[in-house]
Amino acid sequence: MVAGAMMKETHKGWLEHVDNLFAALEVYREAENQALNKIKELLTEKGIELSEEEIRTSDFDSIRERLMQTREARLHEEQLQRGQEERKREEERSCRR
């Protein structure tokens, strides 16, 4: 009789442990989904379109590299635009003289 009670208690503890792990996994998955949504939103704002599945399955280093390339391209584009604006202002100044 004591052995049966001990087995029930051990079984109950094991089930509670598994249930706690399932609860932790559920919380983790929700946090992961929220992080994926936020990453996707931030990337979209910067003109980088990646699906949640791509973000979930891609190597993070390759995504980081892609972000750096996009940033460098934008900086280059901004420099070109500033140069064009500066040349235009110079032309306007020389025409006024």
Gaussian input, Z-matrix of N, CA and C with variables (Angstrom, degrees):
# hf/3-21g

backbone

0 1
 N
 C     1     B1
 C     2     B2     1     A1
 N     3     B3     2     A2     1     D1
 C     4     B4     3     A3     2     D2
 C     5     B5     4     A4     3     D3
 N     6     B6     5     A5     4     D4
 C     7     B7     6     A6     5     D5
 C     8     B8     7     A7     6     D6
 N     9     B9     8     A8     7     D7
 C    10    B10     9     A9     8     D8
 C    11    B11    10    A10     9     D9
 N    12    B12    11    A11    10    D10
 C    13    B13    12    A12    11    D11
 C    14    B14    13    A13    12    D12
 N    15    B15    14    A14    13    D13
 C    16    B16    15    A15    14    D14
 C    17    B17    16    A16    15    D15
 N    18    B18    17    A17    16    D16
 C    19    B19    18    A18    17    D17
 C    20    B20    19    A19    18    D18
 N    21    B21    20    A20    19    D19
 C    22    B22    21    A21    20    D20
 C    23    B23    22    A22    21    D21
 N    24    B24    23    A23    22    D22
 C    25    B25    24    A24    23    D23
 C    26    B26    25    A25    24    D24
 N    27    B27    26    A26    25    D25
 C    28    B28    27    A27    26    D26
 C    29    B29    28    A28    27    D27
 N    30    B30    29    A29    28    D28
 C    31    B31    30    A30    29    D29
 C    32    B32    31    A31    30    D30
 N    33    B33    32    A32    31    D31
 C    34    B34    33    A33    32    D32
 C    35    B35    34    A34    33    D33
 N    36    B36    35    A35    34    D34
 C    37    B37    36    A36    35    D35
 C    38    B38    37    A37    36    D36
 N    39    B39    38    A38    37    D37
 C    40    B40    39    A39    38    D38
 C    41    B41    40    A40    39    D39
 N    42    B42    41    A41    40    D40
 C    43    B43    42    A42    41    D41
 C    44    B44    43    A43    42    D42
 N    45    B45    44    A44    43    D43
 C    46    B46    45    A45    44    D44
 C    47    B47    46    A46    45    D45
 N    48    B48    47    A47    46    D46
 C    49    B49    48    A48    47    D47
 C    50    B50    49    A49    48    D48
 N    51    B51    50    A50    49    D49
 C    52    B52    51    A51    50    D50
 C    53    B53    52    A52    51    D51
 N    54    B54    53    A53    52    D52
 C    55    B55    54    A54    53    D53
 C    56    B56    55    A55    54    D54
 N    57    B57    56    A56    55    D55
 C    58    B58    57    A57    56    D56
 C    59    B59    58    A58    57    D57
 N    60    B60    59    A59    58    D58
 C    61    B61    60    A60    59    D59
 C    62    B62    61    A61    60    D60
 N    63    B63    62    A62    61    D61
 C    64    B64    63    A63    62    D62
 C    65    B65    64    A64    63    D63
 N    66    B66    65    A65    64    D64
 C    67    B67    66    A66    65    D65
 C    68    B68    67    A67    66    D66
 N    69    B69    68    A68    67    D67
 C    70    B70    69    A69    68    D68
 C    71    B71    70    A70    69    D69
 N    72    B72    71    A71    70    D70
 C    73    B73    72    A72    71    D71
 C    74    B74    73    A73    72    D72
 N    75    B75    74    A74    73    D73
 C    76    B76    75    A75    74    D74
 C    77    B77    76    A76    75    D75
 N    78    B78    77    A77    76    D76
 C    79    B79    78    A78    77    D77
 C    80    B80    79    A79    78    D78
 N    81    B81    80    A80    79    D79
 C    82    B82    81    A81    80    D80
 C    83    B83    82    A82    81    D81
 N    84    B84    83    A83    82    D82
 C    85    B85    84    A84    83    D83
 C    86    B86    85    A85    84    D84
 N    87    B87    86    A86    85    D85
 C    88    B88    87    A87    86    D86
 C    89    B89    88    A88    87    D87
 N    90    B90    89    A89    88    D88
 C    91    B91    90    A90    89    D89
 C    92    B92    91    A91    90    D90
 N    93    B93    92    A92    91    D91
 C    94    B94    93    A93    92    D92
 C    95    B95    94    A94    93    D93
 N    96    B96    95    A95    94    D94
 C    97    B97    96    A96    95    D95
 C    98    B98    97    A97    96    D96
 N    99    B99    98    A98    97    D97
 C   100   B100    99    A99    98    D98
 C   101   B101   100   A100    99    D99
 N   102   B102   101   A101   100   D100
 C   103   B103   102   A102   101   D101
 C   104   B104   103   A103   102   D102
 N   105   B105   104   A104   103   D103
 C   106   B106   105   A105   104   D104
 C   107   B107   106   A106   105   D105
 N   108   B108   107   A107   106   D106
 C   109   B109   108   A108   107   D107
 C   110   B110   109   A109   108   D108
 N   111   B111   110   A110   109   D109
 C   112   B112   111   A111   110   D110
 C   113   B113   112   A112   111   D111
 N   114   B114   113   A113   112   D112
 C   115   B115   114   A114   113   D113
 C   116   B116   115   A115   114   D114
 N   117   B117   116   A116   115   D115
 C   118   B118   117   A117   116   D116
 C   119   B119   118   A118   117   D117
 N   120   B120   119   A119   118   D118
 C   121   B121   120   A120   119   D119
 C   122   B122   121   A121   120   D120
 N   123   B123   122   A122   121   D121
 C   124   B124   123   A123   122   D122
 C   125   B125   124   A124   123   D123
 N   126   B126   125   A125   124   D124
 C   127   B127   126   A126   125   D125
 C   128   B128   127   A127   126   D126
 N   129   B129   128   A128   127   D127
 C   130   B130   129   A129   128   D128
 C   131   B131   130   A130   129   D129
 N   132   B132   131   A131   130   D130
 C   133   B133   132   A132   131   D131
 C   134   B134   133   A133   132   D132
 N   135   B135   134   A134   133   D133
 C   136   B136   135   A135   134   D134
 C   137   B137   136   A136   135   D135
 N   138   B138   137   A137   136   D136
 C   139   B139   138   A138   137   D137
 C   140   B140   139   A139   138   D138
 N   141   B141   140   A140   139   D139
 C   142   B142   141   A141   140   D140
 C   143   B143   142   A142   141   D141
 N   144   B144   143   A143   142   D142
 C   145   B145   144   A144   143   D143
 C   146   B146   145   A145   144   D144
 N   147   B147   146   A146   145   D145
 C   148   B148   147   A147   146   D146
 C   149   B149   148   A148   147   D147
 N   150   B150   149   A149   148   D148
 C   151   B151   150   A150   149   D149
 C   152   B152   151   A151   150   D150
 N   153   B153   152   A152   151   D151
 C   154   B154   153   A153   152   D152
 C   155   B155   154   A154   153   D153
 N   156   B156   155   A155   154   D154
 C   157   B157   156   A156   155   D155
 C   158   B158   157   A157   156   D156
 N   159   B159   158   A158   157   D157
 C   160   B160   159   A159   158   D158
 C   161   B161   160   A160   159   D159
 N   162   B162   161   A161   160   D160
 C   163   B163   162   A162   161   D161
 C   164   B164   163   A163   162   D162
 N   165   B165   164   A164   163   D163
 C   166   B166   165   A165   164   D164
 C   167   B167   166   A166   165   D165
 N   168   B168   167   A167   166   D166
 C   169   B169   168   A168   167   D167
 C   170   B170   169   A169   168   D168
 N   171   B171   170   A170   169   D169
 C   172   B172   171   A171   170   D170
 C   173   B173   172   A172   171   D171
 N   174   B174   173   A173   172   D172
 C   175   B175   174   A174   173   D173
 C   176   B176   175   A175   174   D174
 N   177   B177   176   A176   175   D175
 C   178   B178   177   A177   176   D176
 C   179   B179   178   A178   177   D177
 N   180   B180   179   A179   178   D178
 C   181   B181   180   A180   179   D179
 C   182   B182   181   A181   180   D180
 N   183   B183   182   A182   181   D181
 C   184   B184   183   A183   182   D182
 C   185   B185   184   A184   183   D183
 N   186   B186   185   A185   184   D184
 C   187   B187   186   A186   185   D185
 C   188   B188   187   A187   186   D186
 N   189   B189   188   A188   187   D187
 C   190   B190   189   A189   188   D188
 C   191   B191   190   A190   189   D189
 N   192   B192   191   A191   190   D190
 C   193   B193   192   A192   191   D191
 C   194   B194   193   A193   192   D192
 N   195   B195   194   A194   193   D193
 C   196   B196   195   A195   194   D194
 C   197   B197   196   A196   195   D195
 N   198   B198   197   A197   196   D196
 C   199   B199   198   A198   197   D197
 C   200   B200   199   A199   198   D198
 N   201   B201   200   A200   199   D199
 C   202   B202   201   A201   200   D200
 C   203   B203   202   A202   201   D201
 N   204   B204   203   A203   202   D202
 C   205   B205   204   A204   203   D203
 C   206   B206   205   A205   204   D204
 N   207   B207   206   A206   205   D205
 C   208   B208   207   A207   206   D206
 C   209   B209   208   A208   207   D207
 N   210   B210   209   A209   208   D208
 C   211   B211   210   A210   209   D209
 C   212   B212   211   A211   210   D210
 N   213   B213   212   A212   211   D211
 C   214   B214   213   A213   212   D212
 C   215   B215   214   A214   213   D213
 N   216   B216   215   A215   214   D214
 C   217   B217   216   A216   215   D215
 C   218   B218   217   A217   216   D216
 N   219   B219   218   A218   217   D217
 C   220   B220   219   A219   218   D218
 C   221   B221   220   A220   219   D219
 N   222   B222   221   A221   220   D220
 C   223   B223   222   A222   221   D221
 C   224   B224   223   A223   222   D222
 N   225   B225   224   A224   223   D223
 C   226   B226   225   A225   224   D224
 C   227   B227   226   A226   225   D225
 N   228   B228   227   A227   226   D226
 C   229   B229   228   A228   227   D227
 C   230   B230   229   A229   228   D228
 N   231   B231   230   A230   229   D229
 C   232   B232   231   A231   230   D230
 C   233   B233   232   A232   231   D231
 N   234   B234   233   A233   232   D232
 C   235   B235   234   A234   233   D233
 C   236   B236   235   A235   234   D234
 N   237   B237   236   A236   235   D235
 C   238   B238   237   A237   236   D236
 C   239   B239   238   A238   237   D237
 N   240   B240   239   A239   238   D238
 C   241   B241   240   A240   239   D239
 C   242   B242   241   A241   240   D240
 N   243   B243   242   A242   241   D241
 C   244   B244   243   A243   242   D242
 C   245   B245   244   A244   243   D243
 N   246   B246   245   A245   244   D244
 C   247   B247   246   A246   245   D245
 C   248   B248   247   A247   246   D246
 N   249   B249   248   A248   247   D247
 C   250   B250   249   A249   248   D248
 C   251   B251   250   A250   249   D249
 N   252   B252   251   A251   250   D250
 C   253   B253   252   A252   251   D251
 C   254   B254   253   A253   252   D252
 N   255   B255   254   A254   253   D253
 C   256   B256   255   A255   254   D254
 C   257   B257   256   A256   255   D255
 N   258   B258   257   A257   256   D256
 C   259   B259   258   A258   257   D257
 C   260   B260   259   A259   258   D258
 N   261   B261   260   A260   259   D259
 C   262   B262   261   A261   260   D260
 C   263   B263   262   A262   261   D261
 N   264   B264   263   A263   262   D262
 C   265   B265   264   A264   263   D263
 C   266   B266   265   A265   264   D264
 N   267   B267   266   A266   265   D265
 C   268   B268   267   A267   266   D266
 C   269   B269   268   A268   267   D267
 N   270   B270   269   A269   268   D268
 C   271   B271   270   A270   269   D269
 C   272   B272   271   A271   270   D270
 N   273   B273   272   A272   271   D271
 C   274   B274   273   A273   272   D272
 C   275   B275   274   A274   273   D273
 N   276   B276   275   A275   274   D274
 C   277   B277   276   A276   275   D275
 C   278   B278   277   A277   276   D276
 N   279   B279   278   A278   277   D277
 C   280   B280   279   A279   278   D278
 C   281   B281   280   A280   279   D279
 N   282   B282   281   A281   280   D280
 C   283   B283   282   A282   281   D281
 C   284   B284   283   A283   282   D282
 N   285   B285   284   A284   283   D283
 C   286   B286   285   A285   284   D284
 C   287   B287   286   A286   285   D285
 N   288   B288   287   A287   286   D286
 C   289   B289   288   A288   287   D287
 C   290   B290   289   A289   288   D288

   B1=1.4289
   B2=1.5292
   B3=1.3083
   B4=1.4571
   B5=1.5189
   B6=1.3234
   B7=1.4639
   B8=1.5232
   B9=1.3163
   B10=1.4614
   B11=1.5175
   B12=1.3339
   B13=1.4690
   B14=1.5195
   B15=1.3309
   B16=1.4637
   B17=1.5163
   B18=1.3346
   B19=1.4675
   B20=1.5280
   B21=1.3425
   B22=1.4610
   B23=1.5264
   B24=1.3423
   B25=1.4613
   B26=1.5237
   B27=1.3332
   B28=1.4676
   B29=1.5195
   B30=1.3265
   B31=1.4647
   B32=1.5293
   B33=1.3251
   B34=1.4564
   B35=1.5325
   B36=1.3198
   B37=1.4615
   B38=1.5165
   B39=1.2970
   B40=1.4599
   B41=1.5237
   B42=1.3399
   B43=1.4670
   B44=1.5223
   B45=1.3299
   B46=1.4536
   B47=1.5278
   B48=1.3177
   B49=1.4638
   B50=1.5282
   B51=1.3183
   B52=1.4706
   B53=1.5222
   B54=1.3283
   B55=1.4620
   B56=1.5277
   B57=1.3234
   B58=1.4662
   B59=1.5267
   B60=1.3204
   B61=1.4666
   B62=1.5216
   B63=1.3461
   B64=1.4630
   B65=1.5300
   B66=1.3173
   B67=1.4689
   B68=1.5259
   B69=1.3235
   B70=1.4668
   B71=1.5238
   B72=1.3216
   B73=1.4601
   B74=1.5203
   B75=1.3066
   B76=1.4691
   B77=1.5342
   B78=1.3294
   B79=1.4643
   B80=1.5262
   B81=1.3307
   B82=1.4617
   B83=1.5203
   B84=1.3222
   B85=1.4662
   B86=1.5234
   B87=1.3252
   B88=1.4614
   B89=1.5341
   B90=1.3288
   B91=1.4726
   B92=1.5250
   B93=1.3336
   B94=1.4647
   B95=1.5306
   B96=1.3154
   B97=1.4656
   B98=1.5227
   B99=1.3335
   B100=1.4587
   B101=1.5320
   B102=1.3247
   B103=1.4661
   B104=1.5278
   B105=1.3247
   B106=1.4632
   B107=1.5207
   B108=1.3246
   B109=1.4733
   B110=1.5250
   B111=1.3232
   B112=1.4620
   B113=1.5315
   B114=1.3321
   B115=1.4658
   B116=1.5200
   B117=1.3421
   B118=1.4638
   B119=1.5216
   B120=1.3286
   B121=1.4618
   B122=1.5313
   B123=1.3204
   B124=1.4635
   B125=1.5240
   B126=1.3212
   B127=1.4688
   B128=1.5237
   B129=1.3228
   B130=1.4669
   B131=1.5245
   B132=1.3357
   B133=1.4610
   B134=1.5222
   B135=1.3225
   B136=1.4672
   B137=1.5270
   B138=1.3353
   B139=1.4535
   B140=1.5155
   B141=1.3118
   B142=1.4651
   B143=1.5172
   B144=1.3081
   B145=1.4591
   B146=1.5223
   B147=1.3134
   B148=1.4603
   B149=1.5179
   B150=1.3124
   B151=1.4588
   B152=1.5254
   B153=1.3251
   B154=1.4601
   B155=1.5238
   B156=1.3195
   B157=1.4747
   B158=1.5241
   B159=1.3401
   B160=1.4638
   B161=1.5257
   B162=1.3262
   B163=1.4577
   B164=1.5208
   B165=1.3125
   B166=1.4671
   B167=1.5304
   B168=1.3244
   B169=1.4655
   B170=1.5262
   B171=1.3235
   B172=1.4593
   B173=1.5214
   B174=1.3005
   B175=1.4581
   B176=1.5193
   B177=1.3120
   B178=1.4534
   B179=1.5216
   B180=1.3153
   B181=1.4679
   B182=1.5266
   B183=1.3335
   B184=1.4687
   B185=1.5227
   B186=1.3303
   B187=1.4611
   B188=1.5248
   B189=1.3213
   B190=1.4677
   B191=1.5307
   B192=1.3203
   B193=1.4690
   B194=1.5298
   B195=1.2972
   B196=1.4618
   B197=1.5314
   B198=1.3276
   B199=1.4630
   B200=1.5215
   B201=1.3205
   B202=1.4635
   B203=1.5291
   B204=1.3251
   B205=1.4587
   B206=1.5309
   B207=1.3170
   B208=1.4637
   B209=1.5206
   B210=1.3294
   B211=1.4648
   B212=1.5237
   B213=1.3294
   B214=1.4667
   B215=1.5221
   B216=1.3285
   B217=1.4621
   B218=1.5226
   B219=1.3230
   B220=1.4675
   B221=1.5226
   B222=1.3270
   B223=1.4642
   B224=1.5198
   B225=1.3270
   B226=1.4581
   B227=1.5281
   B228=1.3161
   B229=1.4595
   B230=1.5338
   B231=1.3331
   B232=1.4630
   B233=1.5299
   B234=1.3250
   B235=1.4652
   B236=1.5227
   B237=1.3332
   B238=1.4649
   B239=1.5267
   B240=1.3147
   B241=1.4620
   B242=1.5328
   B243=1.3312
   B244=1.4677
   B245=1.5276
   B246=1.3141
   B247=1.4605
   B248=1.5167
   B249=1.3296
   B250=1.4586
   B251=1.5230
   B252=1.3273
   B253=1.4677
   B254=1.5299
   B255=1.3220
   B256=1.4660
   B257=1.5328
   B258=1.3338
   B259=1.4670
   B260=1.5309
   B261=1.3272
   B262=1.4617
   B263=1.5351
   B264=1.3391
   B265=1.4707
   B266=1.5271
   B267=1.3253
   B268=1.4701
   B269=1.5260
   B270=1.3335
   B271=1.4615
   B272=1.5398
   B273=1.3415
   B274=1.4640
   B275=1.5292
   B276=1.3232
   B277=1.4661
   B278=1.5297
   B279=1.3399
   B280=1.4666
   B281=1.5264
   B282=1.3184
   B283=1.4649
   B284=1.5269
   B285=1.3256
   B286=1.4642
   B287=1.5267
   B288=1.2950
   B289=1.4620
   B290=1.4682
   A1=111.66
   A2=118.01
   A3=121.94
   A4=109.88
   A5=116.77
   A6=120.66
   A7=110.77
   A8=117.48
   A9=121.75
   A10=111.37
   A11=116.80
   A12=120.74
   A13=110.26
   A14=117.34
   A15=120.85
   A16=110.65
   A17=116.49
   A18=119.96
   A19=110.24
   A20=117.22
   A21=120.34
   A22=110.30
   A23=116.17
   A24=120.47
   A25=110.41
   A26=117.51
   A27=121.64
   A28=110.10
   A29=116.33
   A30=121.51
   A31=109.97
   A32=115.98
   A33=120.65
   A34=110.04
   A35=117.25
   A36=121.02
   A37=111.91
   A38=116.62
   A39=121.86
   A40=110.50
   A41=116.45
   A42=120.22
   A43=111.02
   A44=117.58
   A45=120.54
   A46=111.08
   A47=115.53
   A48=120.21
   A49=110.88
   A50=115.95
   A51=120.13
   A52=110.11
   A53=116.86
   A54=120.33
   A55=110.34
   A56=117.37
   A57=120.92
   A58=111.43
   A59=116.44
   A60=120.09
   A61=111.15
   A62=117.25
   A63=120.06
   A64=111.02
   A65=116.85
   A66=120.65
   A67=110.40
   A68=116.42
   A69=120.31
   A70=110.49
   A71=116.96
   A72=121.20
   A73=110.99
   A74=116.26
   A75=120.15
   A76=110.50
   A77=116.80
   A78=121.01
   A79=109.85
   A80=117.13
   A81=121.80
   A82=110.70
   A83=117.25
   A84=120.53
   A85=111.51
   A86=116.91
   A87=120.17
   A88=110.11
   A89=116.56
   A90=120.27
   A91=110.18
   A92=117.14
   A93=120.77
   A94=110.51
   A95=116.57
   A96=119.71
   A97=111.87
   A98=116.80
   A99=119.94
   A100=110.77
   A101=116.58
   A102=120.43
   A103=110.45
   A104=117.47
   A105=120.85
   A106=111.37
   A107=116.33
   A108=120.11
   A109=110.79
   A110=117.32
   A111=121.16
   A112=110.64
   A113=117.01
   A114=120.72
   A115=109.99
   A116=116.29
   A117=120.87
   A118=110.44
   A119=117.01
   A120=121.80
   A121=111.25
   A122=116.92
   A123=120.76
   A124=111.58
   A125=116.68
   A126=120.31
   A127=110.82
   A128=116.19
   A129=120.48
   A130=110.33
   A131=116.80
   A132=120.83
   A133=111.44
   A134=116.92
   A135=121.67
   A136=112.18
   A137=116.49
   A138=120.31
   A139=114.61
   A140=117.43
   A141=121.30
   A142=107.75
   A143=115.37
   A144=120.33
   A145=110.11
   A146=115.57
   A147=122.46
   A148=107.66
   A149=115.95
   A150=118.77
   A151=109.13
   A152=115.58
   A153=119.19
   A154=110.44
   A155=115.98
   A156=119.62
   A157=110.86
   A158=117.39
   A159=120.16
   A160=110.79
   A161=116.33
   A162=120.21
   A163=109.69
   A164=115.79
   A165=121.41
   A166=111.84
   A167=117.26
   A168=119.77
   A169=113.96
   A170=117.45
   A171=119.97
   A172=111.70
   A173=113.55
   A174=120.62
   A175=107.19
   A176=117.87
   A177=121.19
   A178=111.82
   A179=117.66
   A180=119.91
   A181=110.94
   A182=117.23
   A183=119.01
   A184=110.67
   A185=117.73
   A186=120.43
   A187=109.50
   A188=117.29
   A189=120.57
   A190=110.83
   A191=116.60
   A192=120.87
   A193=109.76
   A194=116.64
   A195=121.14
   A196=110.52
   A197=116.51
   A198=120.58
   A199=111.04
   A200=116.79
   A201=120.71
   A202=111.12
   A203=117.39
   A204=121.19
   A205=110.54
   A206=116.16
   A207=120.22
   A208=110.28
   A209=116.30
   A210=120.87
   A211=110.74
   A212=116.52
   A213=120.37
   A214=111.17
   A215=116.98
   A216=120.40
   A217=110.56
   A218=116.92
   A219=120.36
   A220=111.30
   A221=116.36
   A222=119.65
   A223=110.61
   A224=116.94
   A225=121.50
   A226=110.02
   A227=116.63
   A228=121.22
   A229=110.87
   A230=116.08
   A231=119.71
   A232=110.87
   A233=117.49
   A234=121.05
   A235=110.89
   A236=116.31
   A237=120.06
   A238=110.64
   A239=115.76
   A240=119.76
   A241=110.54
   A242=117.18
   A243=119.97
   A244=110.96
   A245=116.83
   A246=121.14
   A247=111.46
   A248=116.62
   A249=120.49
   A250=111.10
   A251=116.06
   A252=119.74
   A253=110.49
   A254=116.60
   A255=120.82
   A256=110.62
   A257=117.55
   A258=121.12
   A259=110.45
   A260=115.90
   A261=120.05
   A262=110.25
   A263=116.18
   A264=119.57
   A265=110.83
   A266=116.79
   A267=120.94
   A268=110.49
   A269=116.36
   A270=120.68
   A271=110.09
   A272=115.87
   A273=119.61
   A274=110.79
   A275=116.52
   A276=120.69
   A277=110.70
   A278=115.81
   A279=118.30
   A280=111.36
   A281=118.82
   A282=121.51
   A283=111.19
   A284=118.11
   A285=122.26
   A286=111.31
   A287=116.77
   A288=120.33
   A289=110.98
   D1=-41.22
   D2=178.64
   D3=-65.74
   D4=-40.67
   D5=179.69
   D6=-62.51
   D7=-40.20
   D8=178.56
   D9=-63.97
   D10=-41.68
   D11=178.60
   D12=-65.68
   D13=-39.33
   D14=179.27
   D15=-65.14
   D16=-40.47
   D17=179.56
   D18=-64.60
   D19=-40.97
   D20=178.99
   D21=-63.55
   D22=-41.68
   D23=179.48
   D24=-65.44
   D25=-42.94
   D26=178.12
   D27=-62.95
   D28=-43.56
   D29=179.43
   D30=-62.77
   D31=-42.40
   D32=179.76
   D33=-63.10
   D34=-44.05
   D35=178.53
   D36=-61.85
   D37=-40.68
   D38=179.22
   D39=-63.97
   D40=-43.98
   D41=179.26
   D42=-64.89
   D43=-40.26
   D44=177.40
   D45=-63.28
   D46=-39.35
   D47=178.57
   D48=-62.79
   D49=-46.04
   D50=178.42
   D51=-64.05
   D52=-41.43
   D53=179.08
   D54=-61.91
   D55=-41.24
   D56=177.13
   D57=-62.99
   D58=-39.04
   D59=177.96
   D60=-66.01
   D61=-39.50
   D62=176.00
   D63=-62.50
   D64=-40.56
   D65=178.48
   D66=-63.66
   D67=-42.89
   D68=178.25
   D69=-63.26
   D70=-40.94
   D71=178.65
   D72=-63.43
   D73=-39.72
   D74=178.50
   D75=-62.95
   D76=-43.83
   D77=178.20
   D78=-63.36
   D79=-43.64
   D80=178.61
   D81=-59.55
   D82=-46.43
   D83=-178.83
   D84=-62.58
   D85=-39.27
   D86=178.14
   D87=-64.74
   D88=-43.28
   D89=178.04
   D90=-63.56
   D91=-39.02
   D92=178.44
   D93=-64.11
   D94=-44.60
   D95=179.32
   D96=-62.97
   D97=-40.36
   D98=177.63
   D99=-64.32
   D100=-41.82
   D101=178.84
   D102=-64.61
   D103=-43.24
   D104=178.79
   D105=-61.32
   D106=-43.34
   D107=178.67
   D108=-62.16
   D109=-42.80
   D110=-179.20
   D111=-66.58
   D112=-42.88
   D113=177.47
   D114=-60.04
   D115=-46.98
   D116=-179.74
   D117=-60.20
   D118=-42.60
   D119=179.40
   D120=-62.44
   D121=-45.58
   D122=179.83
   D123=-65.49
   D124=-41.39
   D125=178.51
   D126=-64.39
   D127=-41.31
   D128=179.69
   D129=-62.12
   D130=-40.52
   D131=177.46
   D132=-59.21
   D133=-30.42
   D134=-179.14
   D135=-94.69
   D136=7.63
   D137=176.04
   D138=82.73
   D139=17.55
   D140=179.08
   D141=-109.06
   D142=115.45
   D143=-177.51
   D144=-99.27
   D145=112.90
   D146=173.65
   D147=-133.73
   D148=137.65
   D149=176.42
   D150=-76.43
   D151=162.49
   D152=176.67
   D153=-59.21
   D154=-36.97
   D155=-179.92
   D156=-65.60
   D157=-40.34
   D158=176.63
   D159=-62.52
   D160=-42.53
   D161=179.33
   D162=-64.91
   D163=-42.21
   D164=-177.75
   D165=-65.30
   D166=-37.21
   D167=-172.60
   D168=-102.84
   D169=-13.25
   D170=-177.18
   D171=-76.83
   D172=156.23
   D173=172.25
   D174=-72.10
   D175=126.50
   D176=-175.83
   D177=-61.98
   D178=-31.18
   D179=178.11
   D180=-64.19
   D181=-37.60
   D182=178.89
   D183=-68.53
   D184=-35.50
   D185=176.38
   D186=-67.31
   D187=-42.95
   D188=177.86
   D189=-60.26
   D190=-41.46
   D191=178.63
   D192=-62.76
   D193=-42.66
   D194=178.61
   D195=-62.06
   D196=-40.24
   D197=177.45
   D198=-63.17
   D199=-43.22
   D200=178.70
   D201=-62.83
   D202=-42.30
   D203=178.90
   D204=-62.68
   D205=-42.73
   D206=178.87
   D207=-63.62
   D208=-43.32
   D209=179.38
   D210=-61.70
   D211=-45.62
   D212=179.94
   D213=-63.68
   D214=-40.20
   D215=178.60
   D216=-63.97
   D217=-40.91
   D218=178.61
   D219=-65.32
   D220=-43.40
   D221=178.76
   D222=-61.45
   D223=-41.82
   D224=178.36
   D225=-62.68
   D226=-44.33
   D227=179.34
   D228=-62.13
   D229=-41.72
   D230=178.63
   D231=-64.52
   D232=-39.68
   D233=177.92
   D234=-63.08
   D235=-43.09
   D236=177.52
   D237=-61.77
   D238=-43.10
   D239=-179.01
   D240=-65.01
   D241=-42.14
   D242=177.41
   D243=-62.47
   D244=-39.81
   D245=178.10
   D246=-62.80
   D247=-42.90
   D248=178.55
   D249=-64.74
   D250=-41.06
   D251=178.84
   D252=-64.78
   D253=-40.26
   D254=179.11
   D255=-64.32
   D256=-42.56
   D257=178.26
   D258=-63.72
   D259=-38.85
   D260=179.39
   D261=-64.66
   D262=-42.86
   D263=177.78
   D264=-63.29
   D265=-39.67
   D266=178.67
   D267=-63.16
   D268=-41.88
   D269=178.79
   D270=-63.49
   D271=-41.52
   D272=179.59
   D273=-64.61
   D274=-39.78
   D275=178.77
   D276=-64.59
   D277=-42.60
   D278=-178.59
   D279=-69.63
   D280=-29.94
   D281=177.72
   D282=-71.21
   D283=-30.32
   D284=-178.95
   D285=-73.36
   D286=-24.80
   D287=-177.00
   D288=-75.81

